[in-house]
Amino acid sequence: MADEEQKTIEDDEEEGSKISLPEIIIMVSLSLIGELLDAIDLGWLVGFPIQLWLIMKGGIAFRKQVPALAGNLIELIPILDWLPIRTATLLITIYLINHPKIAKKVAPIKTAAK
């Protein structure tokens, strides 16, 4: 019975933590601006607000943020920062957050038996 209640709570939390269309538009626009700023080596300034937004969004499991974090870190590598990696990984992260069933299949968390 407790396991069923826990699953219901987790499902409710995941449903409530979806990213809305206006948020997607703002964050992807910010990411694209960061891609343009990479031409003058200022694109790294955009990665921090995007990651902070994902953390502050609340209720979002860290495992779903990993693609965006990886993309922001890859953008710090001098040659690779010319590729739109930040934007691509942000879109992957948003997709995983908005589709929790797929996210569970992609990166299942194994818990220790009690």
VOBA-1610 file (N, C-alpha, C; in pm, whole numbers, padded with zeros to 5 digits, always signed):
BEGIN
Met+00082-00119+00000Met+00000+00000+00000Met+00086+00126+00000Ala+00193+00125+00080Ala+00281+00241+00088Ala+00354+00263-00044Asp+00390+00154-00113Asp+00457+00166-00242Asp+00366+00233-00344Glu+00238+00197-00342Glu+00142+00257-00434Glu+00125+00405-00408Glu+00121+00444-00278Glu+00110+00585-00243Glu+00234+00661-00287Gln+00352+00600-00269Gln+00477+00664-00310Gln+00480+00685-00460Lys+00436+00585-00537Lys+00433+00598-00682Lys+00337+00708-00725Thr+00222+00720-00658Thr+00125+00824-00690Thr+00184+00961-00661Ile+00252+00975-00549Ile+00315+01103-00514Ile+00421+01140-00617Glu+00505+01043-00656Glu+00609+01070-00755Glu+00549+01109-00889Asp+00441+01041-00930Asp+00375+01074-01056Asp+00316+01214-01051Asp+00255+01251-00937Asp+00198+01385-00923Asp+00306+01491-00928Glu+00420+01465-00864Glu+00530+01561-00866Glu+00582+01581-01007Glu+00595+01471-01082Glu+00646+01481-01218Glu+00548+01554-01308Glu+00419+01532-01288Glu+00318+01601-01369Glu+00323+01751-01342Gly+00343+01789-01217Gly+00343+01931-01181Gly+00470+02003-01221Ser+00574+01933-01256Ser+00702+01996-01284Ser+00730+02012-01433Lys+00628+01998-01514Lys+00649+02013-01658Lys+00682+02157-01692Ile+00751+02173-01802Ile+00793+02306-01847Ile+00691+02356-01948Ser+00644+02478-01926Ser+00540+02535-02012Ser+00600+02589-02142Leu+00513+02611-02240Leu+00557+02661-02370Leu+00626+02797-02359Pro+00572+02895-02281Pro+00644+03022-02269Pro+00784+03006-02210Glu+00799+02916-02112Glu+00931+02891-02055Glu+01024+02830-02159Ile+00971+02739-02239Ile+01052+02676-02344Ile+01099+02782-02443Ile+01010+02869-02485Ile+01046+02974-02582Ile+01153+03065-02526Ile+01139+03106-02400Ile+01237+03196-02338Ile+01373+03129-02324Met+01374+03006-02273Met+01502+02939-02249Met+01572+02899-02379Val+01497+02855-02478Val+01560+02820-02606Val+01611+02948-02674Ser+01537+03057-02663Ser+01585+03185-02720Ser+01713+03229-02651Leu+01717+03216-02519Leu+01837+03251-02444Leu+01954+03162-02486Ser+01927+03035-02506Ser+02031+02943-02550Ser+02082+02979-02689Leu+01992+03014-02778Leu+02034+03054-02913Leu+02115+03183-02910Ile+02080+03274-02823Ile+02160+03397-02807Ile+02300+03359-02758Gly+02306+03261-02667Gly+02436+03213-02619Gly+02519+03153-02731Glu+02451+03083-02823Glu+02524+03027-02937Glu+02584+03139-03023Leu+02510+03246-03039Leu+02563+03360-03115Leu+02676+03429-03040Leu+02665+03436-02908Leu+02770+03499-02827Leu+02899+03417-02825Asp+02889+03290-02862Asp+03009+03207-02870Asp+03108+03263-02972Ala+03058+03339-03069Ala+03146+03398-03171Ala+03243+03497-03108Ile+03203+03558-02997Ile+03292+03653-02930Ile+03332+03603-02790Asp+03326+03472-02772Asp+03368+03405-02649Asp+03292+03451-02524Leu+03166+03486-02539Leu+03084+03521-02424Leu+02964+03427-02406Gly+02960+03322-02483Gly+02849+03228-02475Gly+02837+03157-02342Trp+02948+03145-02269Trp+02947+03078-02140Trp+02860+03151-02039Leu+02837+03281-02061Leu+02752+03359-01970Leu+02608+03310-01969Val+02566+03243-02074Val+02427+03197-02087Val+02407+03062-02019Gly+02508+02980-02014Gly+02493+02846-01957Gly+02455+02847-01810Phe+02509+02940-01734Phe+02480+02945-01591Phe+02335+02981-01562Pro+02277+03084-01624Pro+02135+03111-01598Pro+02042+02997-01640Ile+02075+02930-01749Ile+01992+02818-01793Ile+01995+02706-01691Gln+02114+02671-01643Gln+02126+02564-01545Gln+02060+02605-01413Leu+02077+02730-01373Leu+02013+02779-01251Leu+01861+02773-01264Trp+01809+02808-01381Trp+01665+02800-01404Trp+01616+02657-01390Leu+01690+02562-01444Leu+01651+02422-01432Leu+01650+02377-01287Ile+01748+02422-01210Ile+01756+02385-01069Ile+01642+02450-00991Met+01613+02577-01019Met+01510+02649-00946Met+01368+02612-00989Lys+01357+02545-01101Lys+01225+02505-01151Lys+01151+02425-01045Gly+01224+02352-00965Gly+01166+02279-00853Gly+01095+02152-00895Gly+01115+02048-00818Gly+01049+01922-00844Gly+01109+01842-00958Ile+01211+01896-01024Ile+01272+01826-01137Ile+01390+01745-01086Ala+01389+01618-01114Ala+01498+01531-01070Ala+01628+01571-01139Phe+01737+01562-01065Phe+01866+01600-01120Phe+01904+01515-01241Arg+01862+01388-01242Arg+01899+01300-01354Arg+01844+01350-01486Lys+01736+01428-01482Lys+01680+01484-01605Lys+01756+01608-01651Gln+01833+01668-01561Gln+01910+01787-01594Gln+02047+01756-01650Val+02088+01632-01644Val+02222+01592-01685Val+02254+01630-01830Pro+02164+01609-01927Pro+02199+01650-02064Pro+02230+01799-02077Ala+02151+01884-02011Ala+02176+02028-02018Ala+02307+02065-01950Leu+02335+02002-01837Leu+02461+02027-01768Leu+02579+01984-01855Ala+02567+01869-01916Ala+02674+01822-02005Ala+02693+01918-02122Gly+02584+01964-02181Gly+02593+02058-02292Gly+02659+02189-02251Asn+02624+02239-02132Asn+02686+02363-02083Asn+02835+02345-02058Leu+02874+02227-02009Leu+03016+02202-01985Leu+03093+02183-02116Ile+03030+02116-02213Ile+03096+02098-02343Ile+03117+02233-02412Glu+03024+02326-02392Glu+03037+02458-02452Glu+03159+02535-02399Leu+03216+02491-02288Leu+03336+02556-02235Leu+03463+02513-02309Ile+03455+02408-02390Ile+03570+02361-02467Ile+03583+02451-02591Pro+03700+02513-02611Pro+03715+02616-02714Pro+03666+02580-02855Ile+03701+02470-02911Ile+03662+02439-03049Ile+03514+02398-03057Leu+03469+02322-02959Leu+03334+02269-02961Leu+03227+02374-02933Asp+03267+02491-02882Asp+03166+02592-02850Asp+03102+02653-02974Trp+03154+02625-03091Trp+03093+02676-03215Trp+02973+02592-03258Leu+02963+02471-03206Leu+02849+02385-03237Leu+02730+02420-03146Pro+02608+02403-03192Pro+02490+02436-03108Pro+02458+02326-03006Ile+02558+02285-02932Ile+02542+02176-02837Ile+02452+02217-02720Arg+02469+02339-02669Arg+02389+02386-02557Arg+02240+02382-02591Thr+02205+02430-02708Thr+02064+02433-02748Thr+02010+02292-02767Ala+02088+02206-02830Ala+02043+02068-02852Ala+02022+01995-02720Thr+02115+02009-02626Thr+02100+01939-02499Thr+01989+02001-02414Leu+01965+02131-02428Leu+01853+02193-02358Leu+01721+02137-02409Leu+01709+02121-02540Leu+01587+02064-02598Leu+01567+01919-02553Ile+01676+01844-02543Ile+01667+01706-02493Ile+01620+01706-02348Thr+01676+01795-02268Thr+01639+01804-02127Thr+01492+01841-02111Ile+01446+01938-02188Ile+01306+01979-02182Ile+01215+01863-02221Tyr+01254+01790-02324Tyr+01175+01675-02367Tyr+01167+01569-02257Leu+01280+01540-02192Leu+01281+01440-02085Leu+01197+01485-01966Ile+01199+01614-01936Ile+01121+01665-01824Ile+00972+01657-01855Asn+00935+01691-01977Asn+00794+01692-02014Asn+00739+01554-02048His+00824+01455-02063His+00782+01318-02092His+00847+01224-01991Pro+00795+01221-01867Pro+00860+01142-01761Pro+00863+00992-01787Lys+00766+00939-01860Lys+00767+00795-01886Lys+00885+00757-01974Ile+00916+00840-02072Ile+01031+00815-02158Ile+01160+00834-02079Ala+01163+00935-01993Ala+01282+00961-01912Ala+01313+00842-01821Lys+01209+00777-01769Lys+01232+00659-01684Lys+01291+00544-01763Lys+01251+00532-01890Lys+01305+00425-01973Lys+01449+00453-02015Val+01480+00580-02036Val+01613+00618-02080Val+01714+00608-01966Ala+01677+00657-01848Ala+01769+00658-01736Ala+01699+00611-01609Pro+01674+00481-01600Pro+01607+00431-01479Pro+01697+00440-01358Ile+01637+00476-01246Ile+01712+00482-01120Ile+01686+00353-01044Lys+01793+00285-01009Lys+01780+00161-00933Lys+01795+00195-00785Thr+01696+00157-00708Thr+01701+00184-00565Thr+01737+00057-00491Ala+01802+00073-00380Ala+01840-00042-00298Ala+01717-00097-00228Ala+01709-00228-00218Ala+01596-00292-00151Ala+01608-00269-00001Lys+01492-00244+00061Lys+01492-00217+00205Lys+01485-00345+00284
//
